[in-house]
Amino acid sequence: MGIWQSMSGPPEYRQLAEKTGFNCEQIRVLHKRFMQLSHNEDSLRREHFNAIQDLTCNPIRAQIVEAFFDRRNLIPPSEGSMEEIYLEEFVVVMSHFKPPSLSMTDEEREGVRKEKLRFLFNMHDTDNDGTITLEEYRHVVEELLSRSGQMGKENAKSIADAAMLEVAGISMGHMEPDEFYEGITFEHFLKLLATFEIEAKMNIRFLNMNASTVCS
């Protein structure tokens, strides 16, 4: 059954399967949700995402929506943003939420982890200048920690501040907080989130989809 799901399907599905690692049955599910979100149009626009109720109260709603229109998140990545996306772009962006395969080597798993963190970094590097601010990083920490329901925003803020100072001391020597708060590079970001289980934190609840069906 698994082989049939991976190989069968229209040519478009098979091409997307090769590019993203989803099988054809998973892409069929994603295509169905794409059509629901777009109201059966061929493309998705920002207003379609803005109409998703589960996103309304999300503190990083704007970043999540923009991630789908950010060319940096495509395969291969490029620069700039899009006004609308089609099924291919939708599936490629969704692949960033896909957990690593159990058959992956440690090296491959680390590569997937780095790609996920790059995706998360891009979400908060809204001006594409290669850095994110302290406030943007706090949003990252609060969003990740809120998934477990074990930590409030004030604790998340304290962790963000302390982690930034620690990384500053390790990678840049002694600096005053205000100096380092000007921006975090992707290399710093990797160190700051070194202990986060990113695979368990990144999910697709806001799309009202069964993650086990799409990402297993």
C-alpha positions in Angstrom: 0.0 0.0 0.0 2.8 2.4 0.9 4.5 1.9 -2.5 1.3 2.4 -4.3 0.6 5.6 -2.4 4.1 6.9 -3.2 4.2 6.1 -6.9 0.6 6.4 -8.2 -1.1 9.6 -9.1 -1.1 12.2 -11.8 2.3 13.4 -13.2 2.0 16.6 -11.2 1.7 14.7 -8.0 4.7 12.5 -8.8 6.9 15.5 -9.6 5.9 17.1 -6.4 6.6 13.9 -4.5 10.1 13.8 -5.9 10.7 17.5 -4.9 9.1 17.5 -1.4 9.3 13.9 0.0 5.5 13.7 0.3 3.9 10.7 -1.2 1.1 11.0 -3.8 -1.7 10.3 -1.3 -0.4 13.0 1.0 -0.2 15.4 -1.9 -3.8 14.5 -2.8 -4.8 15.5 0.8 -2.9 18.8 0.5 -4.5 19.5 -2.9 -7.9 19.0 -1.4 -7.1 21.5 1.4 -5.6 23.9 -1.1 -8.9 23.9 -3.1 -10.9 24.4 0.1 -8.8 27.4 1.1 -8.9 28.9 -2.4 -12.6 28.3 -2.8 -11.8 26.1 -5.8 -9.6 28.7 -7.5 -6.3 27.8 -9.1 -4.3 30.1 -6.8 -4.1 31.2 -3.2 -3.8 34.8 -2.1 -3.2 36.4 1.3 -6.8 37.1 1.8 -7.5 33.4 1.7 -5.1 32.8 4.6 -6.4 35.8 6.5 -9.8 34.2 6.5 -8.6 31.2 8.4 -10.2 31.5 11.9 -7.5 29.6 13.7 -4.9 32.1 12.6 -6.8 35.2 13.8 -5.4 35.1 17.4 -2.0 33.7 16.5 0.8 36.2 17.6 2.8 35.5 14.5 -0.1 35.3 12.0 1.4 37.8 9.6 4.7 35.9 9.5 3.0 32.6 8.9 1.0 34.0 6.0 4.0 35.7 4.5 6.0 32.4 4.7 3.8 31.0 2.0 4.5 33.9 -0.4 8.3 34.1 0.4 10.4 32.9 -2.5 13.2 32.0 0.0 11.1 29.0 1.1 10.8 27.5 -2.4 13.0 24.8 -4.0 15.3 26.2 -5.1 15.1 29.4 -3.1 15.1 32.8 -4.6 14.4 36.4 -3.5 11.3 38.4 -3.3 7.7 37.6 -2.6 4.7 36.5 -4.6 1.2 37.9 -4.9 -0.3 34.5 -5.3 0.8 30.9 -5.1 -0.2 27.7 -6.9 -0.4 24.1 -5.7 3.4 23.5 -6.2 4.4 26.5 -4.0 1.8 25.5 -1.4 3.1 21.9 -1.2 6.7 23.0 -1.1 6.1 25.3 1.8 4.1 22.6 3.6 7.1 20.2 3.2 9.0 22.4 5.8 6.5 21.1 8.4 7.2 17.4 7.4 9.0 15.4 10.1 12.2 13.6 9.1 12.0 10.0 8.0 13.0 7.4 10.5 15.3 5.9 7.8 17.4 9.1 7.6 21.0 9.1 8.6 22.2 11.5 11.4 23.7 13.7 8.7 20.5 13.8 6.7 18.4 14.5 9.9 20.7 17.4 10.8 20.2 18.8 7.3 16.4 18.6 7.7 16.6 20.3 11.1 18.8 23.1 9.7 16.3 23.6 6.8 13.4 23.9 9.3 15.3 26.4 11.3 16.1 28.4 8.2 12.4 28.4 7.4 11.6 29.7 10.9 14.4 32.3 10.6 13.1 33.5 7.3 9.6 33.9 8.8 11.0 36.5 11.3 13.6 38.1 9.0 10.8 40.0 7.4 13.0 42.6 5.7 15.4 39.9 4.3 18.5 41.6 5.7 20.0 38.4 7.2 19.1 39.3 10.9 16.2 39.2 13.2 15.6 41.6 16.1 15.2 40.7 19.8 11.5 41.3 19.6 11.2 39.0 16.6 13.2 36.4 18.4 11.0 36.6 21.4 8.1 35.8 19.1 9.9 32.7 18.0 10.6 31.5 21.5 7.1 32.3 22.7 5.5 30.5 19.8 7.7 27.4 20.2 7.3 27.2 24.0 3.5 27.8 23.8 3.1 24.5 22.0 3.9 22.7 25.2 1.7 24.8 27.4 4.2 24.8 30.2 5.6 28.3 30.0 4.2 31.8 30.0 5.3 34.8 27.9 7.3 36.4 30.7 9.4 33.3 31.2 9.8 32.9 27.4 11.0 36.6 27.3 13.5 35.9 30.1 14.8 32.8 28.2 15.1 34.8 25.0 17.1 37.5 26.7 19.4 35.1 28.6 20.0 32.9 25.6 21.0 35.9 23.5 23.5 37.1 26.0 24.9 33.6 26.3 25.4 33.3 22.6 26.9 36.8 22.5 29.5 35.8 25.0 30.3 32.5 23.2 30.5 33.8 19.6 31.3 37.5 20.0 33.0 38.0 23.3 31.7 40.4 26.0 29.1 42.8 24.7 26.5 45.0 26.3 22.9 43.8 25.8 21.9 46.7 23.7 24.7 46.1 21.3 23.8 42.5 20.6 20.1 43.2 20.5 20.5 45.0 17.2 20.2 41.7 15.3 20.7 37.9 15.3 22.3 36.2 12.4 21.2 32.7 11.2 24.4 31.3 12.8 23.4 32.8 16.2 19.9 31.5 15.6 21.1 27.9 15.2 22.9 28.2 18.6 20.0 29.8 20.3 17.7 27.0 19.3 20.2 24.2 19.6 18.2 22.4 22.3 14.7 22.9 20.8 13.0 19.8 19.3 12.0 21.7 16.2 10.4 18.6 14.6 7.8 18.4 17.4 7.1 22.1 17.6 6.5 22.9 13.9 3.0 21.8 13.0 0.1 22.6 10.7 -2.8 23.0 13.2 -3.9 26.3 11.7 -4.8 24.6 8.4 -7.3 22.3 10.2 -5.5 19.3 8.7 -4.8 15.9 10.1 -1.0 16.1 10.6 -0.7 12.3 10.9 -2.3 11.9 7.5 -0.2 14.6 5.8 3.2 14.2 7.6 3.5 10.6 8.6 
